[in-house]
Amino acid sequence: MADALATLAAAFKTNKEVDIMPIQMSTYDSPASCYAIEDGLDDRPWYYDILQYIKYQKYPEGAIENDKRTIRRAATRYVLD
């Protein structure tokens, strides 16, 4: 962390008369990705859409093209026995 701040400080030339805003940093007890995960609105497992695509080549209702592409890419990593 100190190396990153030192590199950042060296990248900027400042005038001593100019007030510089401090950088505020926060730390969390768990990874930030945990805060981005939303609770499921239904009782389906996380892989439900991928499984439906593998079994029936069907996308969820209302899926936009980006969602469909994501499901297709994810489905390539799984095989049904």
N, C-alpha and C positions, 0 to 999 in steps of 0.2 A: 504494500500500500504506500509506504513511504517513497519507494522508487517511482511509482506512478505519479505521485504528487510533485516530486522533484522534477521529473521530466516535464510535467505540465507547467510548472513554474518557470522552467528554463525556456519554454516555448513563447512566453509573452514578455515583451518589454513594457515596463510600466514607469510612470512618472511618480516620484515620491509624493507629489502634491495631490495626486488623484486618490480618492477613496476607492478601495477595492472591496467588493462584496465577498463575504466569507462563504465557503462551501459548507453546506450542512449535510451531514451524513448520518444515516441510521443503520442500526444493526438489528437483525431479527434472530429469534431462536431457531427458526426452521427456514428452509430454503424459500426464496421468493416464489418459486413455481407452485408451492403449496397454497399460496394465497390466490392464485389465478384459477384454481380448479373450482368449478361450480358444482353444487350438488345436483345429482340427476333428478329430472322431473318425473321420471317413471322408474319402474322396478327392473328395467332391462339392464343386463351387464354392459360394460363399456364396449365390448366387441360385437354387440348385436348387429349393428349396421354392416360390419365387415362380414359376419357370418351369413347374413341375408344375401349379400352380394355374391359370396362364394357359392352358396346353395342354389340361388334362383336368378342371379344376375339382375337383381332389382335394387334400386336405390330408395332411400327413405322419401316419403312425400315431402315436397317443398325443398328438396336438395338443389342447391345451385350448382353450376358447373364446377366451381372450386371444390365443393363438398364431394362431388362425384369423382373428381380426379384424386382427391385425398383417399377416398375409400378404395379406388382401384389400386393405387400405389400400396396402401396398407395390406390389401388382400394378397398381393404377390408374396408376402412373407409367411403365409399360412397355408397348410395343407389339411384337408379333412381325411380322417381315417375311416 
